[in-house]
Amino acid sequence: MSWEKKKLGDLCSITKGKIGINKAIPGVYPLVVTSEERKSHNEIHFEGEAVIIPLVSSTGHGHRSLKRIHYQTGKFAVGNILCAVIPNDSNILNAEFLYRFLDLNREKELVSRMRGMANVTLPMKEIANIEIPLPPLEEQRKFVDEYKELETANNTLSIEITNQLNIVKQLRQAFLREAMQGKLIKQNETDEPATELLAKIKSEKEQLIKEKKIKKQKPPPPISEDEIPFEIPENWTWCRLGLISDFISGNNFMSGDFTKNDGAKCIKITNAGIGEIIETDDRLPIEFIDKYPNYLVYENDLVLALTRPYISDGLKISKCSSSYNNSLLNQRVAVIRTNKRISNEFIYSYMKSGYVLSLYKSMFTDKGQQPNLRKDHVTDLYIPLPPLSEQKRIVAKLDELMAYCESLEESIKNSQSQNEMLLGQVLREALEPKEKEVVA
């Protein structure tokens, strides 16, 4: 028997949700929203089996996208920026088959039908025009069962891939930990001890203060034995970050100063990322470069978020690339500019270590405070400092090892992508043979 193609509007009722998501009153019934997790409501809007489709773009202004659609059963409510698609006759169209088909063909059948330039929406009349293959009910149920089996196998593989990616993350941190404890490479007895390096930096600062080229600053507190978290080699030393770097916080530029795409780049808190600055088109007048020289950011500066400075994967710190040279620094973002006698790559590696992330997390998570780093949280941070020549050797070794980790990660992600593509192809092919015998 051939498979017919029929429009959803002829097979289903398509009804818009009935409650503003923020106006819902928590209750015992699931409330289907755009996110994966359900909220709740105190009233029933629908009962039975349904496919729930968002009517607005998942990525907001000017973009066509749907991250997910939903399959819902029982008694439930639906937010008013979604619609419920319910088969008129469950003996003709299985709701879960419809969900699987639409989810599998989401880009082709749903995203392609979205309309609008700024506020992108999916009109319900467009959903009604979607044509679906309509096999016999037993074939629909068989397809759903096969889909679930493949999905289970895919999920098992995805869990394994996630575990592998986590192992690579742990490997990165292991390399950083070994590097910062002086265990990654062999020490060279002929290296100038780090204490002499610090003495030279101190002497140079004193001379600059004497010449009135820089202002005298309050010295950071000494490091007590209790603060030292791990042992380091004999020719290393512990010091505060403020002794070997300058801390520059951003300026509170007025919102009216900003334009788009024309002028000097400005790094805001929203541009603070892990490893690289998140691209921005925010601009300030070009004359601000001369007007605010104290807030300029230069290539190789370390840009650090001060508000919510970390996520689970790491500290929001990036090394400024050449494309952001002579950018201006906005409020809630800071720059760490290392002394010329210090490898900023070494300091950058230390700031990316799990130890620093854990230290900053411990300042806030136990106290329920929103993470907001102060200047002293950064300048008083203690650093295990090797001789300069060893800093450079450590950085070179870390570059080699991190490139190895990136290669592993890319290979794992490629496997994940191929697995997802294969699953989709297998499922689509399950529908193709019957689609070739379409009844007009």
C-alpha positions as CSV (number, residue, x, y, z in Angstrom):
1,M,0.0,0.0,0.0
2,S,1.3,3.4,-0.9
3,W,1.7,6.3,1.5
4,E,-0.4,9.3,0.9
5,K,0.7,12.9,1.6
6,K,-1.7,15.1,3.4
7,K,-1.7,18.6,4.9
8,L,-1.6,19.0,8.6
9,G,-4.6,21.3,8.5
10,D,-6.7,18.4,7.2
11,L,-5.5,16.0,9.8
12,C,-5.2,18.1,13.0
13,S,-6.5,21.0,15.0
14,I,-3.9,23.8,15.4
15,T,-4.6,26.0,18.4
16,K,-2.6,28.8,19.9
17,G,-1.6,28.5,23.6
18,K,-3.8,30.3,26.1
19,I,-1.7,31.9,28.8
20,G,1.2,34.3,28.9
21,I,4.1,32.4,30.3
22,N,4.9,35.0,32.9
23,K,1.2,35.3,33.9
24,A,0.8,31.5,34.6
25,I,-0.3,30.6,38.1
26,P,1.8,27.6,39.4
27,G,-0.4,24.6,39.8
28,V,-0.5,20.8,39.2
29,Y,-0.7,20.8,35.4
30,P,2.4,20.9,33.1
31,L,2.8,24.2,31.2
32,V,4.6,23.7,27.9
33,V,7.0,26.6,27.2
34,T,9.8,27.1,24.7
35,S,12.5,25.7,27.0
36,E,12.9,22.0,27.4
37,E,11.7,21.8,31.0
38,R,8.0,22.3,31.7
39,K,6.6,24.9,34.0
40,S,3.2,24.5,35.7
41,H,-0.3,26.1,35.7
42,N,-3.4,25.8,37.7
43,E,-5.7,25.3,34.7
44,I,-6.1,22.7,31.9
45,H,-6.0,23.9,28.3
46,F,-5.7,20.6,26.4
47,E,-6.0,16.9,27.1
48,G,-4.6,14.0,25.1
49,E,-1.6,13.8,22.9
50,A,-0.2,16.8,21.1
51,V,2.8,18.2,19.3
52,I,3.6,21.7,20.7
53,I,5.4,24.1,18.3
54,P,6.9,27.5,19.2
55,L,5.5,30.3,17.1
56,V,8.5,32.6,17.7
57,S,12.2,32.4,16.9
58,S,14.4,30.7,19.5
59,T,17.3,33.1,18.9
60,G,15.4,36.4,18.9
61,H,15.7,39.5,16.8
62,G,16.0,38.9,13.1
63,H,16.9,35.2,13.1
64,R,14.9,32.2,12.0
65,S,15.5,29.2,14.3
66,L,13.6,26.7,16.5
67,K,15.7,24.9,19.1
68,R,13.0,22.3,19.9
69,I,9.4,21.3,19.5
70,H,7.6,19.2,22.2
71,Y,5.5,16.0,22.5
72,Q,3.0,16.3,25.4
73,T,0.4,13.9,26.8
74,G,-2.2,14.0,29.5
75,K,-3.8,17.2,30.8
76,F,-1.7,20.3,30.2
77,A,-1.5,24.0,29.4
78,V,0.4,25.8,26.7
79,G,2.1,29.2,26.6
80,N,0.6,31.7,24.2
81,I,3.8,31.9,22.1
82,L,3.3,28.2,21.1
83,C,0.6,26.2,19.5
84,A,-0.8,22.7,20.1
85,V,-1.2,20.5,17.0
86,I,-3.6,17.6,17.9
87,P,-4.6,14.8,15.5
88,N,-8.3,14.8,14.8
89,D,-8.4,11.0,14.7
90,S,-5.7,9.0,16.5
91,N,-6.6,6.0,14.4
92,I,-5.4,7.9,11.3
93,L,-2.4,9.9,12.7
94,N,-0.3,8.9,15.7
95,A,0.7,12.1,17.6
96,E,4.1,10.8,18.4
97,F,4.8,9.8,14.8
98,L,3.9,13.4,13.9
99,Y,6.2,14.7,16.5
100,R,9.1,12.5,15.4
101,F,8.6,13.5,11.7
102,L,8.4,17.2,12.4
103,D,11.4,17.1,14.8
104,L,13.4,15.2,12.3
105,N,12.5,17.7,9.5
106,R,12.4,20.8,11.7
107,E,14.6,23.0,9.5
108,K,12.9,22.0,6.3
109,E,9.3,22.0,7.4
110,L,9.2,24.6,10.2
111,V,12.1,27.0,10.2
112,S,11.9,27.5,6.4
113,R,8.3,28.7,6.9
114,M,9.1,31.4,9.5
115,R,8.3,35.0,8.5
116,G,9.4,38.5,9.4
117,M,12.5,40.6,9.4
118,A,12.8,41.8,13.0
119,N,10.2,39.8,14.9
120,V,10.5,36.4,13.3
121,T,7.4,34.2,13.7
122,L,5.9,30.9,12.5
123,P,2.3,31.5,11.3
124,M,-0.1,28.8,12.2
125,K,-1.5,28.8,8.6
126,E,2.0,27.8,7.4
127,I,2.0,24.9,9.9
128,A,-1.4,23.9,8.4
129,N,0.1,23.8,4.9
130,I,2.8,21.3,5.9
131,E,2.4,18.0,4.0
132,I,3.4,14.8,5.8
133,P,3.6,11.2,4.6
134,L,0.7,9.2,6.1
135,P,1.5,5.5,6.3
136,P,-0.9,3.0,7.9
137,L,-1.2,3.3,11.7
138,E,0.9,0.2,12.3
139,E,3.7,1.6,10.1
140,Q,3.6,4.8,12.1
141,R,3.9,2.9,15.4
142,K,6.7,0.8,14.0
143,F,8.6,4.0,12.9
144,V,8.2,5.4,16.4
145,D,9.5,2.2,18.0
146,E,12.5,2.1,15.7
147,Y,13.2,5.8,16.3
148,K,13.2,5.2,20.0
149,E,15.6,2.3,19.7
150,L,18.0,4.3,17.5
151,E,17.7,7.3,19.9
152,T,18.5,5.1,22.9
153,A,21.6,3.9,21.1
154,N,22.5,7.4,20.1
155,N,22.1,8.7,23.6
156,T,24.4,5.9,24.9
157,L,27.0,6.9,22.4
158,S,26.5,10.6,23.2
159,I,27.1,9.9,26.9
160,E,30.4,8.2,26.0
161,I,31.4,11.1,23.8
162,T,30.6,13.6,26.6
163,N,32.7,11.5,29.0
164,Q,35.6,11.6,26.5
165,L,35.3,15.4,26.2
166,N,35.4,15.6,30.0
167,I,38.5,13.5,30.1
168,V,40.2,16.0,27.7
169,K,39.1,18.9,30.0
170,Q,40.7,17.1,32.9
171,L,43.8,16.4,30.9
172,R,44.2,20.1,30.2
173,Q,43.8,21.0,33.8
174,A,46.3,18.2,34.8
175,F,48.9,19.8,32.4
176,L,48.3,23.2,33.9
177,R,48.5,21.9,37.4
178,E,51.8,20.2,36.7
179,A,53.1,23.3,35.0
180,M,52.3,25.6,37.9
181,Q,53.9,23.3,40.5
182,G,57.1,23.0,38.5
183,K,56.6,19.4,37.6
184,L,56.0,19.7,33.8
185,I,59.5,20.4,32.7
186,K,63.0,20.0,34.2
187,Q,64.5,22.9,36.2
188,N,67.8,24.4,35.0
189,E,70.2,25.3,37.8
190,T,71.8,28.0,35.8
191,D,68.5,30.0,35.6
192,E,68.4,33.3,37.5
193,P,66.3,32.6,40.6
194,A,62.8,34.2,40.6
195,T,63.7,36.2,43.7
196,E,66.3,38.2,41.7
197,L,63.7,38.7,39.0
198,L,61.3,40.2,41.6
199,A,64.1,42.4,43.0
200,K,64.8,43.9,39.5
201,I,61.1,44.6,39.0
202,K,60.9,46.3,42.4
203,S,64.0,48.4,41.7
204,E,62.7,49.5,38.3
205,K,59.4,50.5,39.9
206,E,61.1,52.5,42.6
207,Q,63.1,54.4,39.9
208,L,59.9,55.2,38.0
209,I,58.3,56.5,41.2
210,K,61.4,58.6,41.9
211,E,61.2,60.0,38.4
212,K,57.5,60.7,38.9
213,K,56.5,58.6,35.9
214,I,54.2,56.4,38.0
215,K,52.5,56.9,41.3
216,K,53.5,55.1,44.5
217,Q,51.0,52.5,45.4
218,K,50.2,50.6,48.6
219,P,52.2,47.4,48.5
220,P,50.1,44.2,48.6
221,P,50.1,42.2,51.8
222,P,52.9,39.7,52.4
223,I,52.1,36.0,51.7
224,S,51.8,33.9,54.9
225,E,52.8,30.3,55.1
226,D,49.1,29.4,55.6
227,E,48.2,30.8,52.2
228,I,50.7,28.7,50.2
229,P,48.6,26.0,48.6
230,F,51.4,23.7,47.2
231,E,55.1,23.3,47.1
232,I,57.2,24.8,44.3
233,P,60.9,24.4,43.2
234,E,63.6,26.2,45.2
235,N,64.4,28.7,42.5
236,W,60.8,29.8,42.2
237,T,59.0,32.2,44.6
238,W,55.5,33.1,45.6
239,C,54.4,36.6,44.9
240,R,51.2,38.7,44.6
241,L,50.0,39.4,41.1
242,G,50.0,43.1,41.8
243,L,53.8,43.1,42.2
244,I,54.4,41.9,38.6
245,S,51.5,43.5,36.7
246,D,49.3,46.6,36.4
247,F,45.6,46.4,37.0
248,I,43.5,48.7,34.8
249,S,39.7,48.8,35.3
250,G,37.3,50.1,32.7
251,N,35.5,53.4,32.4
252,N,31.8,54.1,32.7
253,F,31.1,55.4,29.2
254,M,27.7,56.9,28.6
255,S,25.2,54.9,26.7
256,G,24.7,57.8,24.3
257,D,28.4,57.6,23.3
258,F,28.1,54.3,21.6
259,T,27.5,53.7,17.9
260,K,27.6,50.6,15.7
261,N,30.4,49.7,13.3
262,D,32.1,53.1,13.1
263,G,34.8,54.3,15.5
264,A,37.0,52.8,18.2
265,K,36.1,49.3,19.5
266,C,35.0,49.0,23.0
267,I,35.2,45.9,25.2
268,K,32.2,45.5,27.4
269,I,31.3,42.8,30.0
270,T,29.3,41.1,27.3
271,N,32.5,40.6,25.2
272,A,34.4,38.9,28.1
273,G,34.8,35.3,27.1
274,I,36.9,32.3,27.9
275,G,40.1,32.2,25.8
276,E,39.0,34.9,23.3
277,I,37.1,38.2,23.3
278,I,33.6,37.8,22.0
279,E,33.3,39.9,18.8
280,T,31.6,43.2,19.2
281,D,30.3,45.9,16.9
282,D,30.0,48.4,19.7
283,R,32.0,51.5,18.9
284,L,33.0,54.8,20.6
285,P,34.0,58.0,18.8
286,I,37.5,57.7,17.4
287,E,38.7,60.8,19.3
288,F,38.1,58.9,22.6
289,I,41.4,57.1,22.0
290,D,43.2,60.4,22.7
291,K,40.7,61.6,25.2
292,Y,40.8,58.4,27.4
293,P,44.3,57.0,27.1
294,N,44.2,55.4,30.5
295,Y,41.4,53.0,29.3
296,L,43.2,51.7,26.2
297,V,43.7,48.0,25.7
298,Y,46.7,46.7,23.8
299,E,47.6,43.5,22.1
300,N,48.5,40.7,24.5
301,D,46.8,42.4,27.5
302,L,44.8,40.0,29.6
303,V,41.1,41.0,29.6
304,L,39.2,39.8,32.7
305,A,35.4,40.0,33.5
306,L,34.8,41.5,37.0
307,T,31.1,40.8,37.2
308,R,30.2,37.0,37.0
309,P,33.9,36.4,36.1
310,Y,33.5,32.7,35.7
311,I,31.3,29.9,34.4
312,S,31.7,26.1,35.0
313,D,34.3,25.8,32.3
314,G,36.7,28.5,33.5
315,L,37.5,32.1,34.3
316,K,36.3,34.7,31.7
317,I,39.8,35.8,30.8
318,S,41.1,36.4,27.3
319,K,44.4,37.5,25.7
320,C,43.8,40.6,23.6
321,S,44.4,39.9,19.9
322,S,45.8,42.4,17.4
323,S,42.2,43.2,16.2
324,Y,41.5,44.7,19.6
325,N,44.7,46.8,19.9
326,N,43.8,50.3,20.9
327,S,40.3,49.4,22.0
328,L,38.7,51.1,25.0
329,L,37.7,49.3,28.2
330,N,34.2,49.7,29.6
331,Q,33.1,49.3,33.2
332,R,33.0,45.8,34.9
333,V,35.9,44.6,32.7
334,A,39.6,45.0,33.7
335,V,43.0,44.5,32.1
336,I,46.0,42.7,33.6
337,R,49.1,44.1,32.0
338,T,52.2,42.1,33.0
339,N,55.6,43.6,33.6
340,K,57.9,43.3,30.6
341,R,60.2,41.0,32.6
342,I,57.3,38.5,33.1
343,S,55.8,36.2,30.5
344,N,52.2,37.2,30.1
345,E,51.6,33.8,28.6
346,F,52.7,32.2,31.8
347,I,50.4,34.4,33.9
348,Y,47.6,33.7,31.4
349,S,48.1,30.0,31.8
350,Y,48.0,30.3,35.6
351,M,44.7,32.3,35.4
352,K,43.2,29.5,33.3
353,S,44.1,26.9,35.9
354,G,41.4,25.1,37.9
355,Y,43.1,26.3,41.0
356,V,42.4,30.0,40.3
357,L,38.8,29.2,39.2
358,S,38.2,27.2,42.5
359,L,39.7,30.0,44.5
360,Y,37.4,32.7,43.1
361,K,34.4,30.4,43.3
362,S,35.0,29.8,47.0
363,M,34.9,33.6,47.6
364,F,31.2,33.8,46.6
365,T,29.4,30.4,46.3
366,D,29.5,29.7,50.0
367,K,28.1,33.2,50.8
368,G,25.4,33.4,48.2
369,Q,26.8,36.6,46.8
370,Q,26.8,37.6,43.1
371,P,30.4,37.2,41.9
372,N,32.0,40.7,41.6
373,L,35.7,40.8,41.7
374,R,37.4,43.8,43.3
375,K,40.8,45.1,42.4
376,D,42.4,43.5,45.4
377,H,40.9,40.2,44.5
378,V,43.1,40.3,41.4
379,T,46.2,42.2,42.6
380,D,46.4,40.1,45.8
381,L,46.2,36.8,44.0
382,Y,49.3,34.8,44.8
383,I,51.4,33.4,41.9
384,P,54.0,30.7,41.8
385,L,56.7,32.5,39.9
386,P,59.5,30.6,38.1
387,P,62.6,32.2,36.6
388,L,61.8,34.0,33.3
389,S,63.6,31.5,31.1
390,E,61.7,28.7,32.8
391,Q,58.4,30.6,32.3
392,K,59.1,30.6,28.6
393,R,60.0,26.9,28.5
394,I,56.8,26.0,30.4
395,V,54.7,28.1,28.0
396,A,56.3,26.3,25.0
397,K,55.5,22.9,26.5
398,L,52.0,23.9,27.4
399,D,51.4,25.1,23.8
400,E,52.5,21.7,22.5
401,L,50.3,19.8,25.0
402,M,47.2,22.1,24.5
403,A,47.5,21.6,20.8
404,Y,47.4,17.9,21.4
405,C,44.3,18.3,23.6
406,E,42.6,20.4,20.9
407,S,43.3,17.7,18.3
408,L,41.7,15.1,20.6
409,E,38.7,17.3,21.2
410,E,38.2,18.1,17.5
411,S,38.3,14.4,16.7
412,I,35.7,13.6,19.4
413,K,33.4,16.4,18.3
414,N,33.7,15.2,14.7
415,S,32.6,11.7,15.8
416,Q,29.6,13.3,17.6
417,S,28.6,15.3,14.6
418,Q,28.9,12.2,12.3
419,N,26.9,10.2,14.7
420,E,24.0,12.7,14.7
421,M,24.1,13.0,10.9
422,L,24.0,9.3,10.6
423,L,21.0,9.0,12.9
424,G,19.1,11.6,11.0
425,Q,19.9,10.0,7.6
426,V,18.8,6.5,8.8
427,L,15.5,7.9,10.1
428,R,14.8,9.9,6.9
429,E,15.5,6.8,4.8
430,A,12.9,5.0,6.8
431,L,10.4,7.3,5.3
432,E,11.8,7.7,1.8
433,P,10.8,4.4,0.1
434,K,7.1,5.0,0.7
435,E,7.3,8.7,-0.2
436,K,8.3,7.7,-3.8
437,E,4.8,6.2,-4.2
438,V,2.9,9.3,-3.4
439,V,-0.8,9.4,-4.2
440,A,-1.6,12.7,-5.9
